[in-house]
Amino acid sequence: MKQETSIRFNYAMNMIYTVSGMVFPLLIYPYAARTLGENGIGAVSFANSIVSFFGIFAQLGIPTYGIKACAEVRGDKEELSRVVQEILLINLITCGITYGAFFGALAVYPKFRQEKELFLVMSSVLFFNTIGVDWLYKGLEKYRYITCCTLFFKAVGLCAVFLLVRSSEDYVIYGGITILALAGSNTLNFWNLRKHIYLRPLGGYHFRRHFRMISVFMAMSVATTIYTNMDSAMLGIMRGSGENGYYDVAVKTKNILVSVVVSLGNVLLPRMSFYISSHREKEFQRMGKRALRFILVLSIPLSMYFLLFAGAAVRLLAGEGFAPSVRTMQVMMPALVFIGMTNVMGIQMMVPLGRERQVLRSEIAGAAVNLVLNCFLIPRFGCLGAAIGTLAAEIAVFLVQVFFLGNTAAALLKKLPCGKITAALLLGMAASLWVPALGLGDMMTVILSGGLFFGVYGMSLLLLKEELVTELWKQAVIRIRKQRK
């Protein structure tokens, strides 16, 4: 019972962290998009996508591998300290090498030199990601600390945007502010290391034990980054910053929703790894099934709502000047469902089971599909072509993972409440589709339609006695009654 309570608490903390990741961009982006315009937003998006590629080699897949490695030895402080020191030293070396390659590219490639100041500012993320050792805190399930720390620095960043970004020329400042929360929280993470591990040299280091797994996770990061960031880079090169700006609105919305959908999965990896290392297979399987059910109940309505109300959402988020983003967002939204399912099947289940190479193959398939489609579709359709490539890539990853999981995937997908979700969706659509006809303006349209759509959807699942929703409702009622007493 204690462990289940811990998972619920971790999920609650991570949900707050996730919601903050959704709320702060929603507060910042409308102002930034209108102030900087599509070219300013596009320039920051392009620089970020390029720096992300260098980040692959600086991080080596450590953000995911580190969680697994720390979770497996978290009961032994000395061994945990040794593992953290080994991984951190490897990471610092690769970060230094990556900076050398980055400065070389900055000196050679003319398009990078044109925005040299912006690229230098955005590249600071490589250093802060390295010293932040976020993977240690997640491996130890320190979600209260992670959430509080990030909320504080995001609030600082929010104020900084409104105070410092005043014209279209301030896009470099905006780029720096976008990584302010990361820089602040990661610096604090590094300072607080002494509370969780020994900082003195311990000896008996075994660096080689990490190389095989790090190489697999790095390859996974390469493949994932290709089909999540390659489209932005290719758009910037093939079609310019303006098209990148249109695409960025759809991508920002999708990424916010993805962070909500996978919020449960983010807290499951250390616990799932712990279950496998403790030979508790039944608990592992039970949690995997519940996670997948949760993903579908949440991701399908989010995807459908933003597909139906993409026009109002884009105008509210970025303004009338970003009309090309509407169809791009509509094409991209179904990817939300596939990302959620592959997060559970791949990262939360296959990785703890030691099947990382199969996850890698699925991501390579997605990267290949995305790269090929981008080459053909971006020159002709611009941001819409990039969105098609992204959706196709996520579907490819899902299909390959289902193939590798075989009977396990069949068991996971067999008893999912697809019929109840479909019925609840139809009722939610019926309750909300008439709202735009009222002509209330984009903000009121989104608020009213969203309230009706998700409210009716949730109530319908409750009336249909969907297992997970019913359980969550009962727990909420019990807590309310306890608080009143």
Secondary structure, DSSP 8 states (H G I E B T S, - for coil): -HHHHHHHHHHHHHHHHHHHHHHHHHHHHHHHHHHHHHHHHHHHHHHHHHHHHHHHHHHTTHHHHHHHHHHHTTT-HHHHHHHHHHHHHHHHHHHHHHHHHHHHHHHH-HHHHHTHHHHHHHHHHHHHHHHT-HHHHHHTT-HHHHHHHHHHHHHHHHHHHHHH--SGGGHHHHHHHHTHHHHHHHHHHHHGGGGTS--S------THHHHHHHHHHHHHHHHHHHHHHHHHHHHHHHT-HHHHHHHHHHHHHHHHHHHHHTHHHHHHHHHHHHHHHTT-HHHHHHHHHHHHHHHHHHHHHHHHHHHHTHHHHHHHHH-GGGTTHHHHHHHHTTHHHHHHHHIIIIIIIITTTT-HHHHHHHHHHHHHHHHHHHHHHHHHHTHHHHHHHHHHHHHHHHHHHHHHHTHHHHHHHHT--HHHHHHHHHHHHHHHTTGGGG---HHHHHHHHHHHHHHHHHHHHHHTT-HHHHHHHHHHHHHHHHHH-
